[in-house]
């Protein structure tokens, strides 16, 4: 999934996937590894399910919990406000906007 995520980030493609019991629509911004060794995806969620009830906003996803990952042909313009390419949640960054 690493190559698919990085390609979606570089091409600014909108992505949908299943996560924690629902489908989410996101704009992927940064993908890497946490200090504890887990793969993480920082994204701006634009719609769909949210366990917290906030279906729009910045989210940090554990890649091992993502299923049905689909890259859309639709794109987004640029990074969202408050985006930090030096994401402190990640000790290693594979790719980012």
C-alpha positions as CSV (number, residue, x, y, z in Angstrom):
1,X,0.0,0.0,0.0
2,X,3.0,2.3,0.5
3,X,3.4,3.0,-3.3
4,X,-0.3,3.7,-3.7
5,X,-0.4,6.1,-0.8
6,X,2.7,8.0,-1.9
7,X,1.4,8.2,-5.5
8,X,-1.9,9.6,-4.3
9,X,-0.1,12.2,-2.2
10,X,2.2,13.3,-5.0
11,X,-0.7,13.4,-7.5
12,X,-3.0,15.1,-5.0
13,X,-5.7,12.4,-5.5
14,X,-8.7,12.1,-3.3
15,X,-8.9,8.7,-1.5
16,X,-11.6,6.7,0.1
17,X,-11.2,3.8,2.4
18,X,-12.8,1.8,5.2
19,X,-11.6,2.6,8.7
20,X,-13.1,1.9,12.2
21,X,-16.5,0.7,10.8
22,X,-17.1,3.3,8.1
23,X,-16.0,4.7,4.8
24,X,-14.0,7.9,4.8
25,X,-13.1,10.4,2.1
26,X,-9.7,12.1,2.6
27,X,-7.0,14.3,1.0
28,X,-3.8,12.5,1.9
29,X,-0.9,14.8,3.0
30,X,1.8,12.9,4.8
31,X,2.7,9.2,5.2
32,X,5.4,7.7,7.5
33,X,6.3,5.7,10.5
34,X,5.6,6.6,14.2
35,X,8.3,6.4,16.9
36,X,6.7,3.1,17.9
37,X,7.1,1.7,14.4
38,X,3.5,2.0,13.1
39,X,2.7,3.3,9.7
40,X,0.6,6.5,9.8
41,X,-1.3,8.6,7.3
42,X,-2.0,12.3,8.0
43,X,-4.9,13.4,6.0
44,X,-7.7,16.0,5.8
45,X,-11.0,14.2,6.0
46,X,-13.6,15.8,3.8
47,X,-16.5,13.4,4.5
48,X,-17.8,10.1,5.5
49,X,-17.9,8.3,8.8
50,X,-16.1,9.4,11.9
51,X,-16.1,7.7,15.2
52,X,-15.6,11.0,17.0
53,X,-18.6,12.6,15.1
54,X,-16.3,15.1,13.4
55,X,-16.3,13.9,9.8
56,X,-14.4,17.0,8.5
57,X,-10.9,18.0,9.6
58,X,-7.3,16.8,10.2
59,X,-7.0,13.1,11.1
60,X,-4.2,10.7,11.8
61,X,-4.9,7.1,10.6
62,X,-3.1,3.9,11.4
63,X,-2.4,2.3,8.0
64,X,-2.8,-1.2,9.4
65,X,-6.5,-0.4,10.1
66,X,-7.2,0.8,6.5
67,X,-9.1,-1.5,4.1
68,X,-10.7,-1.0,0.7
69,X,-8.2,1.7,-0.2
70,X,-9.3,3.4,-3.4
71,X,-7.7,6.3,-5.2
72,X,-10.1,8.5,-7.1
73,X,-9.5,10.3,-10.4
74,X,-10.6,13.5,-8.6
75,X,-7.9,15.7,-7.2
76,X,-7.5,18.4,-4.6
77,X,-5.8,21.8,-5.1
78,X,-3.1,22.3,-2.4
79,X,-2.4,21.5,1.2
80,X,-5.0,22.5,3.7
81,X,-4.4,25.3,6.3
82,X,-2.4,24.2,9.4
83,X,-0.6,21.4,7.4
84,X,2.9,20.7,8.7
85,X,5.1,18.7,6.4
86,X,7.4,18.0,9.4
87,X,4.7,16.0,11.2
88,X,5.9,15.3,14.8
89,X,3.8,12.1,15.0
90,X,6.2,10.5,12.5
91,X,9.9,9.7,13.1
92,X,10.3,8.8,9.5
93,X,8.4,10.4,6.6
94,X,8.1,8.3,3.4
95,X,6.3,11.0,1.4
96,X,4.4,14.3,1.9
97,X,3.1,17.3,0.0
